[in-house]
Amino acid sequence: MALSVSYRRTSTSNPPAQNEVFNPYKRRQDEPQSSDVASNREGGGGTKSFDGRAKSTKKGHKGSKKKWNAFAEINKLPQFDALSKKDVCGMVYANNTLAQPNNPPILQLLERFAQFLADYRKSSTEEEDDDYDDEKDEVGVLFASTGQKEYNGLAPGTILGHFTRIKSLLFSKFKALGAQGDMPEWYGKLHRTLKNRVVSDCIARGGVVSKKTVGIGRKALANMCDFFFAQSSALGYEKRCVLAVVWAAVGRGGEIAFTQWDGVRWNVDQEHLVMDWGEVKKGVQYLMTFHPDATDWRIDVLHAIACYVLCQDGGFKASATPEESGVNWIFPNYADMAEGGAATKLSRAIDEAKEAGVEYLLPTSTSHGLRVGSSDEMVYHHMLDIFSIISRGGWDCKADSMLFHYLTADATISQAGKALANWHNPKMPVSAPTLNAIITPANKAQVEAFCCELFGTSSIPNTSTEMKEFRNVLVAVLR
């Protein structure tokens, strides 16, 4: 017979044991809790526990709970926040394991919720505004088209996104569900069944199912950069520079918002630019190197930076000036935006190029295609090893170690950077453009004055000291 364990709060305090020492700080059982502690334990106000979720994750969770509550109202079931341990877990043993680990009560509710999502039809005024980029990573499938135009149900990726987010919330709230791991057999089977159904239904409607975003390769990138460069405007130079930097960094669109000049330095020995690159999605920051392009000035990051910095005229308002924010952002027009704003802004630039008929861009190309395209470029390079690709892209690798990080991170990241810059052998040294060929003792002061005139008052700090070599490279690359 299964062991049932229950707990009951007594209404009166228990008398102290005969030899018990009085502790004035110990709360009596009948003493009421302070309002802040009580409300915190009940999920209300007061002192709240730390919430490490990103804003987009919170927004996704909110939208999925809204779908659950709609499902619950129709079926006369508890709203999500009203679900009890008994509703979800059933009987739980004293060691916090389920009495029915392969068939908890929540399984039947999740089956009905999956059916609800699959059959859901939007109202005429309802917008599908809760389909987020993080679903592509979580679900592993991107649905480019839902098929028949008259279909007004949820997109397959949205269905799976809601389902997996509800699972995540349940497992976080009721720890006993995860006693067998994050993916118990009963949930894995249900998730696979739902995924197979929504994918099959999508294909049957004539929808397009793809496991990968369309990548933006070197040719498409070069044509976009040429398009914006030809606009001969500060805004055009900015768009070109952002595209070139994100592609070379194998970055996500929104990551460009967190680059700052104070984290930039010039490696005088290896002759490349080093930048601190942050991934807010993963909460990590690592170095990123940029190299002169071997064959195409249009996507050369150094040339793009030189044009962008030199032609900034303040004609368009930054979200926050360095004085206002205390940070010297490289791209202030992309900084301090609402979450997802920088990636959306970059995607709009790509849309502008598509509407202008820039060659090699596809209708489905977005800012995420920059990361996919540069990843493909590295994979197809015959002289680049897998560890360089992993390092440059910032992907997790179970074979990684701190020794690998300390000894080879700079080398592998820079090798991948040279491969993206189209150098045949990325393991060989690459030299940046230089002014040495034109500097003589007679004109040295004149060349220095010219360089200071060009970049001395730019947003790049310390152009007369530690960033002087980088400044000279920017002058040389413009030639």
N, C-alpha and C positions, 0 to 999 in steps of 0.2 A: 504494500500500500504506500502511495506517495506521501511524503512528509509535507505537511502544510504548516507554514510558519506565519504567525500573525503578530502584530504589534498593537498595543493599546495604551493610550496616554491616560494615566490616572489623574483623578481630580484633586487628590490631596497628596501632600508630600510624604514620602516614606520616612519613618524615624531613622535617625543615624544609628549605625551599628555601635555596639557597646564600646569598642576600642577605636572608633573612628575619630580622627583629628579634625576639628572644625576648620573648614576652608571658607573664609568670608567672600571669596571671589567665585565660588561654585554656585551656579544657578540652581534654585530649587525647581523641582518638576512642576510645581503649581504656579511658579512665577511667570508672568506673561513676558513674551519676547518683546524687545524694542521694535518699534514700527519699521525701522529701516531693515533690520535683519529679517523680520517676518515677511516684508514685502519682497525682499530680495529672493528669499527661498521660494516664494510663490510666483516669482517672475514679474512682480510689479515694480513700483518705484523704489526710492531709497538707494542704497549703495548697490550698484549693479556689477555683475561679474564682467570680466573682460571679454569683449566680442572681437575676435580677430578676423572676421569675415570682411572681404572687400565690399565696396559699395555695390558693385554689379551683382555680387553673390547675394547680398541682402535683398536687392531688388528682385532677383530671380526667385528667391525663397518666398518673398511676399506674393509674387504673382502665382506661384504654385499653390500656396496655401489658399489663395482666393479660389483657385479651381477646385481644390479639395472641399472647401466650404460650400461651393455651389453643388457639388456632387452629394455632400452630406445632407444639404437641405432637401434635395429631391428625394433622397432615400431615407429620410428621418433618422439620420445617424448623427453622432456627436461632431460638432465643429472641430477643426484640427487642434486648437489650443485646449479643447475640453476633453480630448482623448485621455483616458486613464490607463494606468499600467495594466489593469485587468482587460481593458478593451484591446490593448496592443499585444501584451505578453502572455496573458492568462496567469496561471500559477507560476510563481518564481521561487526557486529554492533559496535557502539562506546563503548559499555561495554565489547568488546572483546569476544562476543559469535557469533556462526555461525548462519547465516540466515537459513541454511538447516542443522540442527544438526543431523538429522537421515540419511542424504544422501549427505555428502560433496563430492566435486569433486574427492578427493583422494580415495574414496571408489571404484570407477570404475577403477582407476589406480592400486590399490592394488589387485583387483580381477584379473586383467590381469597379474599382477606380480606373483600372486599365481599360475596361470596357467602356466606361463613361468617356474617357479621353478619346478613344478610337471612334466613338459614335458622335462626339460633340460637334455641333454646328453653330457657327457664329451668327449673331444677329446682324441686321443690316447696318447698325451703327458701331459694331464692335470691331476694334482694330487688334491685329495680332502684334501687340507691342511688347510682348514678354519673351521674344525669341532672341536669345543673347549669344554673343560669340563664344562664351565659355562652354556652350552646349556642344560645339564642334569638337572640343578637346575631350569633354566628358563622355559624349556618346560615340565619338569616333566616326561619325557619318555626317556629311554635308548634303542636304537635299536642295539642289539647285532649282527644282521646279516641282510643284505639287500635281501637275498634270492638267486634267480637264478644267477649263475656265469656270464652269458652273459649280465646281467643288468648293464649298465654303467651310469645310472642316479645318481642323488644325493641321499645320504642316507636320510631317513625320518627325522632324527634329524637335519641334516644339512638344509633341506628345512625349517623346522619350525624355526630353529635358524636364518636363513637369514630373514625370514618374520618378526619375532618378533623384531629383531634388527633394521630393517628399520622402523618399527612402533615406536620404542623407539626414533630413531633419528628424525622422523617427529614430534612427540609430544613434543620433547625437543626444536625444532627449531620454531614450530608454536604453540604457547601457546593456541590459540583459540580452537585447537583440543581437549585439555584436560579440556574444560569448564565443561563437564559433568562427569569428572573423568578420571582415567587412562585407564579404560576399558569400553568405551561407547558401547551401545548395538550393533551398526552396526559393530564395530570391533570384538567384542566377537563372533558374529554369523559367521563372515567370518573366524576367526581363528579356530573355532570349525569345520567348514566345511572343511577347508584345512587339519586339523589334522585327521579327520575321513577318508578323502580320502587317505592320504599318509600311514596311518596305515593299511587301508583295502588293498591298493595295495601291501604293504609289505607282509602282511599275504598271499595274493593270489599268490605271487611269491615264497612262502615257507620260507619267512624270519622269524626271531625270534624277537618277541616284548616283552620286559620286562620292568616293571616299577621300577626295582631296580637292582643295581649292585650286583653281587654275593659276599656275605660276606666271610671273612676269619675268621673262628672260632678258639677256643683255641687249638684244636687238630692240625689243619693245621699250626697255628702259632708256636706251640711247635715243630713240625717236621721241619719247616723252620729254627727256631733258633738252633735246634740240628744239622742240616746240616751245617750251617755256623760256629757253634762252633767247629765242628769236623775238620774244615779246619786248625785250630791251627795257624792262621795268624792274624796280626793286622787288615787287611781288612775284614776278616771273622768275627772277634769280633765286628768291627764297624757295619757291616750289621745286625748282630744279635741284637745289642743294638738299632739301629735305628728302626728296626721292632718292638721290644718289647715296646719301648717308644711311638711310634706313635699309636700302638694298645691300650695301656693302657690309653693314653690321648684322645682317640676317635678323633684322629686328621686327618687332610687331609695330603697327602703325602708331600706337599711343606712346611708345617708349621714347620717341623723339622729344616729347615734352619735358623730359627730365634731364636732358643734357645741359651742362653748364660749363662755362669757360674756366672756372676755378678747378675743374677736374680734368683739364686738358694739358698735355705736356708734349714736348718734342724729344724723341729719342735720337740723340745726336750720333750714336754709334750705329744703330740700325736704320736711321734716316726714315722714320715713319712717325705719324701722329698717333698719340695714345690718348684715349678718352675713357672716363669712367662711365660704363653703360649699365643702367639700372633696369631690372625687370620687376616692376611693381606687382605683376601678377603672381610671381613666385617669391617676392620679397628678397631678391638677391641683387648684388651689384658686382660686376667684374670688369676687367680692362678690355678695351676694344681698340684694335689698331687699324689705321687707314694708310693706304699706299698709293703712289701714282699709278695710273692705269697704263698698261703697256701699249695699247693700240687705239684707244678712243678717248679723246679729250672731253667729249660730251658728258661722259659718266665719270670722269676723273674727279674724285672727292676733293682733292686739294684745289683744283681749278674752280670747282663749284663753290667751295668755301671762300676763295679769294674774291670771286665775283659778288657773292652774297654780302660779304662783310664790307667790301669796298663801295657797294652801291646802296647800302642801307641809308635811307633819307628821312626816316621817321614819318613817312607819308601815310602809314597805316598804324593804328593804335595797338600797342601790345596790351595783353591782359594785365600785366603788372610790370612796371619799370624796375630796374635793379634797385633804385632808391626805395621804391614802395615795397618790394618783396624781400630785399636783402640778399637776393641771389642774382648773379650775372648769367642769366639763361642764354644759351646759344641761339635758341629760337623762341624769343619771348611771345610771339604771336601764337605759339602752340602751348605755352605754359599757362598754368593756373586756370585751365578750362575744366568744365564739368567732366566727370568720368566718361570716357569714350569720345570726348569731343575732339581730341587731337587725331585719333584714328579716323573719325568721320570727316574731319577737315581734309585729311590726306586723301581719303577716298573720293571726296568731291573734286580734288585736283585731278585725280585719275579719270573721273567722269568727264571733266572738262576736256581732257585730251581725247577721250573716246568720242565725244560729240564732235570734235574737230576732225575726226577721221584719221588720227594717228595710227600708223600701220603696226600690225602685230598685236594690238590690244584686242581682247575679246570682250563681248558684252558683260561677262560675269567677272571681269577683273576688278579687284578691290585692293585696299592697302595690304591685306593679308597675303595677297599674291606676291608682294615684294619678298617676304620671308620665304615663301614656297619656291619662288624662282631662283633666289640666291642659294637656297639649299640644294636645288637640282643642279645648279652650276657647280657647286663643290663636289657633289656625288659623281658627276660625269667627268671631273678632272682626273686624268689617269695617273697623276703623280701625287695625289693628295690622300693621306691615310685617314682612317675612320676617326681616330682620336682628334685630329685637327678639326674635322667637321663637327664633332660633338662639342669641342671647346668653343668654337666660333658661334655655334647656334645656341649655346647655353643649355643644352639638354642634359637631363639626369642620366647617369651611367652607373650601373651597379659595380662595374669594374674600376670605377674611379677611386682615387685615394688622395690624401693630403700630400703624399710624396709626389704623386703625379702632378698635382696642382703647383707645388712650389718649384719643382724642377723644370717643368715643360709647358706650363700654361701660356707664358708669353710666346714661346717658340711656336707652339701648335696654332694658337690664335692668329699670329702673324703669317704663318704659312698659308692658312686658309684665306687670309686677307689678300695675299699675293695671288693666290689662285683666282679669287674673284676679280682681281685687277688684270686678269688674263696673262699673267706671266707663265711662261712655259714650264719652268722648273721653280716651284715655290720654295724649295729648300735652299736656293741660291740667294745671295744678297741682292737687294734692289736699291739703287741710288735715286734719291729725289732730285728734282731740278735744282740748280745752284747758280749763284751769281759769280762764282769764283773766276769764271772765264773772262769776265769783263772788268773785274776789279783790279786796279793797278795802284801803286803808291800815289800816283798823281791824282787819281779820281776817287780815291777811297772815301774821302769826306763828302764829296758830291753825291756818290751812290748812297751813302748812309743818310744824307739829308733827304734824298728822293724817297727812300724806303720809309723814313719817319713821316714824310708828308702824306704818303699813301695810307699807312696803317697805324701811325702814331696815336691818333685819336679814336681809333676803332674800339669796338667792344672787347677785343682781345686784350687781356691784361699783360703787362710786363713785356711789351714788344721791344724795349731797349735793353732788356736784361736776359732772363732765362728763356723767354720766347722769341729772342732775336733771330735765331736760326730759322724758326718756323716762319717768322715774318719775311725773311729773305727768300724762303722757298715759295711763299705765296706771290712775291714779286716776280720771281724767276718763272713760275708756272704760267704767268700771264703773257710773258715775253711778247 
